[in-house]
Amino acid sequence: MYNRNHVHGEEKGKIVLYALSTCVWCKKTRNLLDDLGVAYDYIYVDTLSSEENRAAKEDMKQWNPQGSFPTIVVNDTICIVGFDADRIKKELGS
């Protein structure tokens, strides 16, 4: 298992963001989630050990086979790939 960082906020379901620490679009996605005030977990895949990195990518690829970033998984049912502010707001009811 790998480490997830938690951001406190309003509970809108289980939100997991797979991101890279150096990715501009990932940062924009985190900023949007912060602005929306929702609780979420995020994983900076590039900062994990090689074993954890592999595990995180395997999990993410179940939702996004291309393995691109950012990838948001909502309630284990919805996947949003890339920075799509309108869709993120819609899926989170904001």
N, CA, C and O atoms as a GROMACS GRO file, in nm:
protein
  376
    1MET      N    1   0.086  -0.119   0.000
    1MET     CA    2   0.000   0.000   0.000
    1MET      C    3   0.089   0.124   0.000
    1MET      O    4   0.205   0.118   0.042
    2TYR      N    5   0.037   0.231  -0.045
    2TYR     CA    6   0.112   0.355  -0.056
    2TYR      C    7   0.043   0.464   0.023
    2TYR      O    8  -0.076   0.454   0.056
    3ASN      N    9   0.117   0.568   0.053
    3ASN     CA   10   0.069   0.677   0.136
    3ASN      C   11  -0.023   0.770   0.058
    3ASN      O   12   0.008   0.813  -0.053
    4ARG      N   13  -0.136   0.800   0.119
    4ARG     CA   14  -0.228   0.901   0.065
    4ARG      C   15  -0.227   1.019   0.159
    4ARG      O   16  -0.226   1.003   0.281
    5ASN      N   17  -0.227   1.137   0.103
    5ASN     CA   18  -0.236   1.259   0.183
    5ASN      C   19  -0.383   1.301   0.186
    5ASN      O   20  -0.453   1.293   0.085
    6HIS      N   21  -0.429   1.344   0.303
    6HIS     CA   22  -0.570   1.380   0.318
    6HIS      C   23  -0.584   1.531   0.335
    6HIS      O   24  -0.509   1.593   0.410
    7VAL      N   25  -0.680   1.588   0.265
    7VAL     CA   26  -0.715   1.729   0.280
    7VAL      C   27  -0.855   1.732   0.341
    7VAL      O   28  -0.949   1.674   0.287
    8HIS      N   29  -0.868   1.801   0.453
    8HIS     CA   30  -0.997   1.810   0.521
    8HIS      C   31  -1.088   1.911   0.452
    8HIS      O   32  -1.041   2.010   0.395
    9GLY      N   33  -1.216   1.884   0.458
    9GLY     CA   34  -1.315   1.972   0.400
    9GLY      C   35  -1.451   1.906   0.408
    9GLY      O   36  -1.471   1.811   0.483
   10GLU      N   37  -1.545   1.959   0.330
   10GLU     CA   38  -1.680   1.904   0.328
   10GLU      C   39  -1.678   1.766   0.262
   10GLU      O   40  -1.619   1.748   0.155
   11GLU      N   41  -1.742   1.671   0.326
   11GLU     CA   42  -1.748   1.535   0.271
   11GLU      C   43  -1.845   1.530   0.153
   11GLU      O   44  -1.965   1.553   0.169
   12LYS      N   45  -1.791   1.500   0.036
   12LYS     CA   46  -1.873   1.487  -0.085
   12LYS      C   47  -1.855   1.347  -0.142
   12LYS      O   48  -1.872   1.326  -0.262
   13GLY      N   49  -1.822   1.252  -0.056
   13GLY     CA   50  -1.794   1.116  -0.101
   13GLY      C   51  -1.645   1.090  -0.096
   13GLY      O   52  -1.567   1.173  -0.048
   14LYS      N   53  -1.607   0.975  -0.146
   14LYS     CA   54  -1.466   0.935  -0.149
   14LYS      C   55  -1.403   0.991  -0.276
   14LYS      O   56  -1.437   0.950  -0.387
   15ILE      N   57  -1.312   1.085  -0.260
   15ILE     CA   58  -1.246   1.150  -0.373
   15ILE      C   59  -1.096   1.121  -0.364
   15ILE      O   60  -1.033   1.152  -0.263
   16VAL      N   61  -1.041   1.063  -0.469
   16VAL     CA   62  -0.898   1.032  -0.473
   16VAL      C   63  -0.840   1.095  -0.599
   16VAL      O   64  -0.888   1.073  -0.710
   17LEU      N   65  -0.734   1.174  -0.579
   17LEU     CA   66  -0.664   1.239  -0.689
   17LEU      C   67  -0.527   1.175  -0.707
   17LEU      O   68  -0.445   1.177  -0.615
   18TYR      N   69  -0.502   1.119  -0.823
   18TYR     CA   70  -0.370   1.069  -0.860
   18TYR      C   71  -0.302   1.181  -0.937
   18TYR      O   72  -0.355   1.229  -1.037
   19ALA      N   73  -0.185   1.222  -0.890
   19ALA     CA   74  -0.120   1.340  -0.948
   19ALA      C   75   0.032   1.324  -0.946
   19ALA      O   76   0.087   1.233  -0.886
   20LEU      N   77   0.097   1.418  -1.015
   20LEU     CA   78   0.242   1.431  -1.011
   20LEU      C   79   0.275   1.563  -0.942
   20LEU      O   80   0.206   1.663  -0.963
   21SER      N   81   0.378   1.562  -0.861
   21SER     CA   82   0.413   1.683  -0.785
   21SER      C   83   0.459   1.797  -0.875
   21SER      O   84   0.455   1.913  -0.834
   22THR      N   85   0.502   1.766  -0.997
   22THR     CA   86   0.555   1.867  -1.088
   22THR      C   87   0.457   1.907  -1.199
   22THR      O   88   0.491   1.987  -1.286
   23CYS      N   89   0.337   1.851  -1.196
   23CYS     CA   90   0.239   1.870  -1.304
   23CYS      C   91   0.154   1.995  -1.280
   23CYS      O   92   0.089   2.007  -1.176
   24VAL      N   93   0.156   2.087  -1.375
   24VAL     CA   94   0.079   2.212  -1.364
   24VAL      C   95  -0.071   2.182  -1.358
   24VAL      O   96  -0.142   2.243  -1.277
   25TRP      N   97  -0.120   2.090  -1.442
   25TRP     CA   98  -0.263   2.058  -1.443
   25TRP      C   99  -0.306   1.990  -1.314
   25TRP      O  100  -0.419   2.006  -1.268
   26CYS      N  101  -0.215   1.912  -1.256
   26CYS     CA  102  -0.244   1.849  -1.126
   26CYS      C  103  -0.258   1.956  -1.018
   26CYS      O  104  -0.346   1.948  -0.933
   27LYS      N  105  -0.170   2.056  -1.022
   27LYS     CA  106  -0.176   2.165  -0.925
   27LYS      C  107  -0.307   2.243  -0.942
   27LYS      O  108  -0.371   2.278  -0.843
   28LYS      N  109  -0.347   2.268  -1.066
   28LYS     CA  110  -0.475   2.337  -1.091
   28LYS      C  111  -0.592   2.255  -1.036
   28LYS      O  112  -0.687   2.311  -0.981
   29THR      N  113  -0.585   2.125  -1.052
   29THR     CA  114  -0.691   2.037  -1.001
   29THR      C  115  -0.696   2.043  -0.849
   29THR      O  116  -0.804   2.054  -0.791
   30ARG      N  117  -0.580   2.036  -0.784
   30ARG     CA  118  -0.577   2.046  -0.637
   30ARG      C  119  -0.630   2.181  -0.592
   30ARG      O  120  -0.706   2.189  -0.496
   31ASN      N  121  -0.590   2.288  -0.660
   31ASN     CA  122  -0.639   2.421  -0.623
   31ASN      C  123  -0.791   2.430  -0.637
   31ASN      O  124  -0.856   2.491  -0.552
   32LEU      N  125  -0.846   2.371  -0.742
   32LEU     CA  126  -0.991   2.372  -0.760
   32LEU      C  127  -1.060   2.295  -0.647
   32LEU      O  128  -1.157   2.343  -0.589
   33LEU      N  129  -1.010   2.177  -0.614
   33LEU     CA  130  -1.068   2.099  -0.505
   33LEU      C  131  -1.060   2.177  -0.374
   33LEU      O  132  -1.154   2.177  -0.295
   34ASP      N  133  -0.947   2.245  -0.351
   34ASP     CA  134  -0.932   2.328  -0.231
   34ASP      C  135  -1.034   2.442  -0.232
   34ASP      O  136  -1.098   2.470  -0.131
   35ASP      N  137  -1.048   2.508  -0.347
   35ASP     CA  138  -1.144   2.619  -0.358
   35ASP      C  139  -1.288   2.572  -0.336
   35ASP      O  140  -1.370   2.646  -0.281
   36LEU      N  141  -1.318   2.449  -0.377
   36LEU     CA  142  -1.451   2.393  -0.357
   36LEU      C  143  -1.473   2.352  -0.211
   36LEU      O  144  -1.586   2.329  -0.168
   37GLY      N  145  -1.365   2.342  -0.136
   37GLY     CA  146  -1.374   2.311   0.006
   37GLY      C  147  -1.412   2.167   0.036
   37GLY      O  148  -1.469   2.139   0.142
   38VAL      N  149  -1.381   2.076  -0.055
   38VAL     CA  150  -1.416   1.935  -0.034
   38VAL      C  151  -1.301   1.858   0.029
   38VAL      O  152  -1.184   1.892   0.013
   39ALA      N  153  -1.336   1.752   0.100
   39ALA     CA  154  -1.236   1.661   0.155
   39ALA      C  155  -1.193   1.566   0.043
   39ALA      O  156  -1.276   1.519  -0.035
   40TYR      N  157  -1.063   1.539   0.036
   40TYR     CA  158  -1.014   1.446  -0.066
   40TYR      C  159  -0.878   1.391  -0.025
   40TYR      O  160  -0.808   1.448   0.059
   41ASP      N  161  -0.842   1.280  -0.086
   41ASP     CA  162  -0.709   1.223  -0.071
   41ASP      C  163  -0.635   1.246  -0.201
   41ASP      O  164  -0.694   1.244  -0.309
   42TYR      N  165  -0.504   1.268  -0.190
   42TYR     CA  166  -0.424   1.277  -0.312
   42TYR      C  167  -0.296   1.197  -0.296
   42TYR      O  168  -0.243   1.181  -0.186
   43ILE      N  169  -0.248   1.148  -0.408
   43ILE     CA  170  -0.125   1.071  -0.413
   43ILE      C  171  -0.035   1.135  -0.517
   43ILE      O  172  -0.072   1.144  -0.634
   44TYR      N  173   0.083   1.180  -0.475
   44TYR     CA  174   0.184   1.226  -0.570
   44TYR      C  175   0.263   1.102  -0.611
   44TYR      O  176   0.356   1.062  -0.542
   45VAL      N  177   0.224   1.044  -0.721
   45VAL     CA  178   0.279   0.916  -0.765
   45VAL      C  179   0.430   0.924  -0.786
   45VAL      O  180   0.501   0.827  -0.758
   46ASP      N  181   0.480   1.037  -0.833
   46ASP     CA  182   0.623   1.050  -0.862
   46ASP      C  183   0.710   1.060  -0.737
   46ASP      O  184   0.832   1.049  -0.747
   47THR      N  185   0.651   1.079  -0.620
   47THR     CA  186   0.730   1.089  -0.497
   47THR      C  187   0.732   0.957  -0.420
   47THR      O  188   0.795   0.948  -0.314
   48LEU      N  189   0.663   0.856  -0.470
   48LEU     CA  190   0.657   0.726  -0.403
   48LEU      C  191   0.781   0.643  -0.434
   48LEU      O  192   0.849   0.666  -0.534
   49SER      N  193   0.809   0.546  -0.349
   49SER     CA  194   0.916   0.451  -0.378
   49SER      C  195   0.878   0.374  -0.504
   49SER      O  196   0.761   0.376  -0.545
   50SER      N  197   0.973   0.307  -0.566
   50SER     CA  198   0.943   0.238  -0.692
   50SER      C  199   0.834   0.133  -0.675
   50SER      O  200   0.750   0.118  -0.763
   51GLU      N  201   0.833   0.061  -0.564
   51GLU     CA  202   0.730  -0.040  -0.540
   51GLU      C  203   0.593   0.026  -0.520
   51GLU      O  204   0.493  -0.020  -0.575
   52GLU      N  205   0.589   0.133  -0.441
   52GLU     CA  206   0.464   0.205  -0.418
   52GLU      C  207   0.415   0.271  -0.547
   52GLU      O  208   0.295   0.274  -0.576
   53ASN      N  209   0.509   0.325  -0.624
   53ASN     CA  210   0.477   0.389  -0.751
   53ASN      C  211   0.407   0.290  -0.844
   53ASN      O  212   0.306   0.322  -0.905
   54ARG      N  213   0.462   0.171  -0.852
   54ARG     CA  214   0.403   0.066  -0.936
   54ARG      C  215   0.261   0.032  -0.889
   54ARG      O  216   0.170   0.019  -0.971
   55ALA      N  217   0.243   0.018  -0.758
   55ALA     CA  218   0.111  -0.016  -0.702
   55ALA      C  219   0.010   0.094  -0.730
   55ALA      O  220  -0.104   0.066  -0.768
   56ALA      N  221   0.050   0.220  -0.711
   56ALA     CA  222  -0.040   0.333  -0.735
   56ALA      C  223  -0.079   0.341  -0.882
   56ALA      O  224  -0.196   0.364  -0.914
   57LYS      N  225   0.017   0.321  -0.971
   57LYS     CA  226  -0.013   0.325  -1.115
   57LYS      C  227  -0.106   0.211  -1.155
   57LYS      O  228  -0.194   0.230  -1.239
   58GLU      N  229  -0.087   0.093  -1.096
   58GLU     CA  230  -0.178  -0.019  -1.124
   58GLU      C  231  -0.320   0.015  -1.083
   58GLU      O  232  -0.415  -0.010  -1.157
   59ASP      N  233  -0.335   0.073  -0.963
   59ASP     CA  234  -0.468   0.113  -0.916
   59ASP      C  235  -0.529   0.218  -1.008
   59ASP      O  236  -0.646   0.208  -1.047
   60MET      N  237  -0.449   0.318  -1.044
   60MET     CA  238  -0.498   0.426  -1.128
   60MET      C  239  -0.538   0.374  -1.267
   60MET      O  240  -0.637   0.420  -1.323
   61LYS      N  241  -0.462   0.281  -1.321
   61LYS     CA  242  -0.488   0.231  -1.456
   61LYS      C  243  -0.617   0.150  -1.465
   61LYS      O  244  -0.667   0.126  -1.575
   62GLN      N  245  -0.671   0.108  -1.351
   62GLN     CA  246  -0.803   0.044  -1.353
   62GLN      C  247  -0.907   0.145  -1.400
   62GLN      O  248  -1.008   0.109  -1.461
   63TRP      N  249  -0.882   0.271  -1.372
   63TRP     CA  250  -0.975   0.379  -1.407
   63TRP      C  251  -0.932   0.451  -1.534
   63TRP      O  252  -1.016   0.491  -1.615
   64ASN      N  253  -0.803   0.467  -1.551
   64ASN     CA  254  -0.748   0.542  -1.662
   64ASN      C  255  -0.636   0.460  -1.725
   64ASN      O  256  -0.519   0.477  -1.688
   65PRO      N  257  -0.668   0.371  -1.819
   65PRO     CA  258  -0.568   0.281  -1.877
   65PRO      C  259  -0.449   0.353  -1.941
   65PRO      O  260  -0.341   0.294  -1.952
   66GLN      N  261  -0.468   0.478  -1.982
   66GLN     CA  262  -0.357   0.553  -2.042
   66GLN      C  263  -0.255   0.595  -1.937
   66GLN      O  264  -0.140   0.622  -1.970
   67GLY      N  265  -0.297   0.601  -1.811
   67GLY     CA  266  -0.205   0.638  -1.704
   67GLY      C  267  -0.166   0.784  -1.704
   67GLY      O  268  -0.057   0.818  -1.658
   68SER      N  269  -0.252   0.871  -1.754
   68SER     CA  270  -0.220   1.014  -1.759
   68SER      C  271  -0.265   1.085  -1.632
   68SER      O  272  -0.349   1.034  -1.556
   69PHE      N  273  -0.209   1.202  -1.611
   69PHE     CA  274  -0.236   1.280  -1.490
   69PHE      C  275  -0.292   1.416  -1.527
   69PHE      O  276  -0.260   1.470  -1.633
   70PRO      N  277  -0.377   1.473  -1.440
   70PRO     CA  278  -0.433   1.416  -1.318
   70PRO      C  279  -0.548   1.320  -1.348
   70PRO      O  280  -0.612   1.328  -1.452
   71THR      N  281  -0.570   1.230  -1.254
   71THR     CA  282  -0.684   1.139  -1.259
   71THR      C  283  -0.757   1.148  -1.126
   71THR      O  284  -0.696   1.130  -1.020
   72ILE      N  285  -0.886   1.176  -1.131
   72ILE     CA  286  -0.968   1.182  -1.010
   72ILE      C  287  -1.068   1.067  -1.014
   72ILE      O  288  -1.133   1.044  -1.116
   73VAL      N  289  -1.078   0.994  -0.903
   73VAL     CA  290  -1.177   0.888  -0.890
   73VAL      C  291  -1.273   0.930  -0.779
   73VAL      O  292  -1.231   0.960  -0.667
   74VAL      N  293  -1.402   0.930  -0.811
   74VAL     CA  294  -1.505   0.973  -0.716
   74VAL      C  295  -1.593   0.853  -0.681
   74VAL      O  296  -1.655   0.792  -0.768
   75ASN      N  297  -1.597   0.821  -0.553
   75ASN     CA  298  -1.683   0.713  -0.501
   75ASN      C  299  -1.663   0.579  -0.573
   75ASN      O  300  -1.757   0.500  -0.583
   76ASP      N  301  -1.544   0.554  -0.621
   76ASP     CA  302  -1.513   0.428  -0.690
   76ASP      C  303  -1.609   0.400  -0.806
   76ASP      O  304  -1.628   0.284  -0.844
   77THR      N  305  -1.669   0.506  -0.862
   77THR     CA  306  -1.762   0.485  -0.974
   77THR      C  307  -1.739   0.581  -1.090
   77THR      O  308  -1.775   0.550  -1.203
   78ILE      N  309  -1.679   0.697  -1.063
   78ILE     CA  310  -1.662   0.801  -1.165
   78ILE      C  311  -1.514   0.833  -1.178
   78ILE      O  312  -1.444   0.847  -1.077
   79CYS      N  313  -1.467   0.844  -1.301
   79CYS     CA  314  -1.328   0.883  -1.326
   79CYS      C  315  -1.325   1.008  -1.413
   79CYS      O  316  -1.391   1.015  -1.517
   80ILE      N  317  -1.247   1.106  -1.369
   80ILE     CA  318  -1.227   1.228  -1.446
   80ILE      C  319  -1.079   1.236  -1.479
   80ILE      O  320  -0.995   1.241  -1.389
   81VAL      N  321  -1.047   1.238  -1.608
   81VAL     CA  322  -0.908   1.243  -1.652
   81VAL      C  323  -0.878   1.382  -1.703
   81VAL      O  324  -0.953   1.437  -1.784
   82GLY      N  325  -0.768   1.439  -1.656
   82GLY     CA  326  -0.729   1.573  -1.698
   82GLY      C  327  -0.799   1.679  -1.614
   82GLY      O  328  -0.885   1.648  -1.531
   83PHE      N  329  -0.761   1.804  -1.636
   83PHE     CA  330  -0.822   1.914  -1.564
   83PHE      C  331  -0.947   1.957  -1.638
   83PHE      O  332  -0.940   2.020  -1.744
   84ASP      N  333  -1.063   1.923  -1.582
   84ASP     CA  334  -1.192   1.956  -1.642
   84ASP      C  335  -1.278   2.019  -1.532
   84ASP      O  336  -1.358   1.951  -1.468
   85ALA      N  337  -1.260   2.149  -1.512
   85ALA     CA  338  -1.323   2.219  -1.400
   85ALA      C  339  -1.475   2.201  -1.399
   85ALA      O  340  -1.533   2.176  -1.293
   86ASP      N  341  -1.539   2.214  -1.514
   86ASP     CA  342  -1.685   2.202  -1.520
   86ASP      C  343  -1.731   2.063  -1.478
   86ASP      O  344  -1.827   2.049  -1.403
   87ARG      N  345  -1.663   1.961  -1.526
   87ARG     CA  346  -1.703   1.823  -1.491
   87ARG      C  347  -1.676   1.795  -1.344
   87ARG      O  348  -1.757   1.731  -1.277
   88ILE      N  349  -1.564   1.843  -1.292
   88ILE     CA  350  -1.533   1.823  -1.150
   88ILE      C  351  -1.642   1.886  -1.065
   88ILE      O  352  -1.692   1.823  -0.972
   89LYS      N  353  -1.678   2.009  -1.097
   89LYS     CA  354  -1.783   2.078  -1.021
   89LYS      C  355  -1.916   2.002  -1.031
   89LYS      O  356  -1.986   1.987  -0.932
   90LYS      N  357  -1.949   1.956  -1.151
   90LYS     CA  358  -2.074   1.882  -1.172
   90LYS      C  359  -2.077   1.754  -1.090
   90LYS      O  360  -2.175   1.727  -1.021
   91GLU      N  361  -1.970   1.676  -1.097
   91GLU     CA  362  -1.968   1.547  -1.028
   91GLU      C  363  -1.967   1.563  -0.876
   91GLU      O  364  -2.014   1.474  -0.804
   92LEU      N  365  -1.914   1.675  -0.828
   92LEU     CA  366  -1.908   1.697  -0.684
   92LEU      C  367  -2.027   1.780  -0.635
   92LEU      O  368  -2.035   1.814  -0.517
   93GLY      N  369  -2.118   1.811  -0.725
   93GLY     CA  370  -2.238   1.884  -0.687
   93GLY      C  371  -2.210   2.025  -0.642
   93GLY      O  372  -2.280   2.079  -0.556
   94SER      N  373  -2.108   2.086  -0.700
   94SER     CA  374  -2.071   2.224  -0.662
   94SER      C  375  -2.108   2.323  -0.769
   94SER      O  376  -2.084   2.443  -0.754
   0.00000   0.00000   0.00000
